[in-house]
Amino acid sequence: MRPVKCLFTVPMQRPTGDALGQAQSYPWVNDNGLAMIGAAAKAAGSETTIWSWDRNYSGEDVARYLRETKPDVVGIKTFTTHFQWVLDTLKVIRADAPDARILLGGPHATTSAPDDLFDEFPGLFDFVIAGDGELAVSRLIALIKNGDSLESDETLKTIPGLVYKSKNGVVKIPNSYDVAFADLPRVDWTAQPPSAFQDLKNEFNGHSVFYEDSRGCPCECAHCNAGTMNGSRPRHKGIEQVCAEIEELVAVYNVNYIIFSGNAFLADLRRTEELCEWFIKKRLGVRWSCTGAAYVRRIEDRELVRTMKRAGCNKIIFGIESGDDNVRERLNYPSSIGEIGNIVNAIHQNGIITDAYFMLGLPGETVREMRATLACAARLSLDRISFCIHLPLPGTRGYFDVLKKHGLKRIDWSGYDFSNPPMLASVATVAEVKRSLLMGRVIERSGMARGLVRFVAG
């Protein structure tokens, strides 16, 4: 029997967005999830190809590849904001690889209601793999290799996170969030070398890399579906594994900047301190950044901030989202603006860049509350600020608010204009949100504008 052939890919035809449509932009960065799925498939005995975010292929490119290689499995990563490109790619795959098993994975596939997916992509896929996909892909490939039927409920129910349609309706197998992150396959860097990605070049004469050290987030913020994606319990790679992989990235791929992309980097401060001490001891010349918003209370210790600085941390990224405490309480954000301000000041004073993201048009948000967010962004000791419109992504409170507000069963993403969103979950109108966003863009770029906003806000 010939080896099982797999292709795991992102959608074709990299779109370009305007200033209001940044959510549609494709990143030119490595994808840990795709790389780990690919590693799992290889370990299960497949011939695996990955087309990641360094590619920009056309329908003709993918059709030619499918006809020539005849893959048994094709998986595509789905983001809601890339819906139309996912749809177009699936049509090509179904037409030119009619015998392949087509898998949907990624955020949109994981957080959408299963029935919605079968309405959105009718006849264009076979299975959804929700949440962690590594074990599910390994199991699926083993079944194909063994010649087991993929039509049997008893067989399919052994695949964690699988969503499929049976004769009795749509079936969703529970995800496998109880599996230790350290037990999942390691990233196969040969499939996505950091040098291949435009956005990973840096000012330090080397390469950057996004590194997923952890999965899971215990917060239940109303705008976010991270807990649905990766589970609510933080899971970490083992510290020895992290150190070994960093050394490999430095020695083999000339990486000297690491973006720790997991939400739970600061969930275990003893582990954070241990990693910092390792960086200090090894003297690799590596700089790094991490996220801090979900665990802002964990870094009140200024000695820890100083240790992180000595260890090479040059930036902490905060998803502050709202600058109004009423909104923060209403949307279940874990910290007050006062707490965030104290931590941001401590980090800023220790020479670590503070980078913050804010959203406008949040569920139930008013014009006055958006103005409070603009004033907060101008007031805090932030080196970099970014604003975006909150979109009602599947699984979030904003999504269900929009359904209720407009009497919908689901949002038709094929007709949703992400650069000019027709439906938002805010009390403020779309026009009012867009006007606030334009002011936010000015604040992003102008210190003088920040000062003026601070003065007007008092």
N, C-alpha and C positions, 0 to 999 in steps of 0.2 A: 504493500500500500504506500502511495506517495505521501510525503509530509503534508500536513495541513498548512495551507498558505493563508497568511493574514495581512491585511492592510488596515492600519489605524491612522486616521487622518482628521484634519480640520477642514472646514468648508472651503470650496473653491472660490476664486474671484474675490480677492481681498478688496473690501469696500473702502471708500474714503468718506469721512464725515466732515460737516462744517462745524462751526464753533458750538452749536447747540446739539450736535449729534455725536459727541465724542464717544458715547457708549458703543457706537457701531465700529469704531476703529479696531483693527486687528493689531495685537502687539507683536513686535519683532523680538520675542523672547522665548527662551526654552520653556517647555511644558513638562513639569515633573510627573503629572498624572499620566500623560501619554507615554512618557518614558518608562514609568513603572508598569503600565499595562503591557507595553512592548516586551519588557524584561520578563514579565509573568508568562506571556505567550511563548517566548523563546524557551523558557525553562520547562514549559509543558511540551516542548518538542515541535514547535511550529517554525516555519520560515516566515519571519516577520519583517514588514516594512513600515516605517513611520514617516508620514508627511506632516511636519509640524509647522509652526508659525514662521519659519524661515522661507517657506515656499509660497508662491503665488501662482497657482495653476489654473488652467482654463478647463472648460468642459471637454474639449478635445483631448487635452492632456490626460485627464482621468479616464476618459473612454478608451483611449489607446492603451493605457496601462492595464486596464481591466481586461480588455480583449486579449492582450499578449500574455498576461500572467495567470488569468483565470483563478483568482483567489477564492478560497472556501469561506472566508469570513472577512467582512469589511465593517469596521467600526468608525463612527463619526462623532466627534465631540460637538456638543450643541450648547450654544448660549442663546438666550431669548433674543438678545439684540442682533443676533446674526440669523434670525429665523428664515428670512427669504433665501439667504445663501445656502443654508442647510437644506431647505426644501429643494432648491435647484440641483444641489449636489446629489441628493437622494434619488432624484428622477434619473440622473445620468447613471448612477450605480445600478439601479433596478433594471434599466434598459440594457446596459452593457455587461452586467454580471448577473444574469437572471437566476443562476443556480447558487449564488453566494448567500450565506446567512448575513443579513444586515443588522448591525447593532447600533442603537442610540445610547450615548452616554453623556456625561457632563452635567452642568447645572440645570439646563432647561429640562432635560430628560429626568433628572432626579427629583426636581421640586414640583413639576407639573402633575396634575391629577392624571392617573394612568389612562382613564377614558378619553381625556382631552387629547393625548398624544395620538391615539388611533384616529381621532377626528381630524387632527391637524396634518398628519402625514399618512393619509389613507393608502394602504397597500404598499407603502414604500419602505417598510422595515419589518423585521421578524421579531426582534426582541429589544427590550430596554434593559440596560444594566444600571441600576440606581445606586448611588453612593460609591463606596469602595468597589472598584471593578476588577482588581487583580485576581482574587480568588474565583470570582465568577468566570472570568475569561479562561483561567486555568482549567476549571471544571468543564466548561463548554468544549474546549479543545480536546480534553481527554475523552469526552463522550463521542465527539466526531471521529477521533482516531480509533476508538473501539467499535465504531459502526453502530452505536446505540441510537435508537429512535429519538428524534427531537420533537416528536409529536405526542409523546406520552406525558401526562401530568405527573406521574410518579417519578419519571426521570428528570423533568424540568424543575421539580420542587427541590432538587438537590443543589440548585444553583443559587447562591445567596444574592439578593437584590434583583433577581430577574422579574421582569414584567412581560407578560405575554397574553395572547388572546386564545382562550380555549373554547370548546363548544358550549361551555356554560357561562361564558363571559370573560372579562379581563381578570387575570390573576396577578397578584403582586406578592412575591416571596420576600420575607423580611431581610433587611440589610445586615451586613456582618460587621457592625461597629464595635463588637466585642473583641475583635481580632487585634492583637497588639501591633502597633505601627511598625515596630522593630522587626516583626516577623514577615512583613510584606517584602516583595523583591526590591533589591536596590536599583537605583536609577542606572540605566544603560547609557552612559555619556557618549559612547561612540555613535549612537543613533542621533544625538542632538549635541554636537560639540559646541561649546559657547561661542567659538569664533564664527559660527554660521549666522549669528543673529545681529542685525544692525543696531538694535536698541541696547545691546549689551556691551558696546564699546564704551570705555570710560576715560576720564581725564588722568588716570593713574598709569597710563601706558601698559594696560593689560586688558583682560576680559572680565566682565561681570557675569554672575549667574544667579538665577532664582533658585533657592534651595529650600525644599519643603522639609523642615525638621520636625514638624508636628501636624496633626490633624485634630479637628474637633474644636468646638467653642461652646462654653456653658451659658453664654449670654443669649437672651431671647429678644433682641432688638427688633422692633416692628418692621423696620425697612429691609431686614436682612434674612437670608435663608441659609446661612453658613452651618447652623446646627443641623438642619435637614440634610445638607450636603454631606457632611463629614461626621455627624454625631455630636451630642452635647458633652461628651466626656473627652477632655484633652488626652491625646495619645502622642507619645514622643518616640522618636528613634533613640536607640541607646547612645549614650554619650561617646562610647568608643567607636561606634559606627559613624557618628557624625564627624569625629576627629579624623578618622581614616579616610572618609570621602573628601573632606576638605583638603587633606594633604595630597590626595590624588588629583583634585582639581587644580591645585597650585603647581604640582610637579609636571603633570601631563598636559594641562590645557592652559597654562599661563593665566590662571584666574587670580586676581588680586582684590576683587570686590565681591562680597556675597550678600544677597538680599534674602534674609530669612523670612520666607513668605507665610509660614504657618501662623495662625491666629494665637497659638498657645505658647509662643516662645517664652513669654514671661509668666506662664502659669505656675511653674515650679522654680522658685528663686534659687534654691540650692543647686539645681541643675544649671541655671543661668550662670551662677557664680563659678561653678566648676568649669563650664565652657570658657568663661572669661579668663580664669587662671591658666587654662591650657593655651589660649591665644597668647597670653603674656609670656608664658614659659617658652613656647615654640618660636616666637619672633619670626613669623612667616611674612610679615609685611602686608598682611591682609586687612583691609578695612571692611566694615560690614554695617548693615542696617537691620532693623526689625520693626514690627508693629507694636503699638503700646496702648491703644485706646481701651480694649476690653479689660486690660489688667492695670489700668492707670494707678490704682491704689497700691499695687504691688511695688511700685518704684518710688515710694515716698522716701526711702532711705537714700540720702544723698551720697553716702559712702558707696552704695551699689552703683549709682550713676557715675561716680568717679572711676570705679573699677571697670565699668563698661567702656568708658572713654579710653582708659589705659589699654584695654584689650583690643582697641581698634574700631569701636562703634563710633561712627561719625554722623549717624542720622537715626531718629526714631520717628516713625510714621503714625499719626493719629487719625483715626476715623471719628472725628468729633461730631460731624453731621449737623447737629443743631446747637445754637448758642442760647437757646431759651430754656430755662429750667422747667417750665411748665410742660413744654413739648418733651423734654427729656424724661420727665416722670411719666407722662402719658404714653410714651412709646417704649418704656421699659429700658432706657439706657442706664448703664451700671454706675455712672458717676455724675456728680453735679459739675457745673461750669466752674465753681470755686475750686473744687478738687483738681480739675484738669488744669486750671490756671496755675495753681501752686506747683504741680509737677512739671508743666511746660517751662515755668520760670527756672526751676532747679536744673533742668536739662540744658536749657539755653545758656545759663550762667556757667555751666561746665564745658561749654564749647562744642556741644553736640547739636547738629542741625535739627530743628523742629519743623516737621512737614505735616500739614493738616489738610484733611478733606472735609468739606461741608456739602450738605444737600439742601436744596430748596424745593418746596412743593411736597413736603412730607405729609403722611396721613393726618388729616384734620388741621393742617397748618394754615394760619391766617397771614395776611400781609404784615401785620404788626409783629408776629413771631418771626417772619423772615427778616424783617428789619433788625430784630434783636440778634439774629445769626450774623448778619453783615457787620453789625457793631462789634460783636464778640470776636469775629475774625480779625477785625482791625485792631482790637484792643490787646489781644493775647501776644505773648512774645514768640511769634511764629516767624520762621525764616522763609517758609514757602507755604502758599495757600492755594487750594484748588476748589472750585465750586462746580457742581453739576446738578441737573434736575433729577429728583427721585422718580424712578420709573416703577410702575406697579408690577414687579416681577413675580412669577408664579410662586405660591407658597408663602408670600409675605402678607402682612396685614393690609398693606396698600392695595394688593391685588384684590383681596376680598372686599375691601371698601369700594373699589371701582365697580366690581360686579354688582354690589348692592345698590350703589348710587345710580347705575345705568340700567338695572334690571337685566343683567346679562347672565348667561350660563358660563361663558368663558370669553376671554378677549381674543378676537381674531387677529393674531399677530401678523398674518400675511398682509393685512391692510393697515397695520399700525405704523405711523410715521415717527420713528424714534428721534429724528432731528426736529420734529414739530409735533410733539405728543398731543393727540386729540383728547386723551382722558388721563386725568391725574387724581390722586386720592386726597388732595388738599381742599380746604375751604376756598383758598385763593384760586382765582381763575387761571387758566393756562397763560393768558396774556400777562397777568400780574406776576406769575412765576417767572416768565421769560424776561420781564423788565427787571426783576430782582436779580436774575442770573447775569444780565448785562452789567448791572452795577457790581456784582461779584467779580466779573472779569476785569473791571477797572481796578478794583481793590487788589486783585492778584498781581497786577503789573505795576502799580504805582504806590510808592511810599507816601507821596503827597496826598493821594486819595484816601489812604488809610488814616492819615492825620485828620483830614477833613471829616471823615465819618466819625472818628473818635470825638472830635469837637462838637459835631451836631448832636451826637448821642449823649453828650454830657459826661 
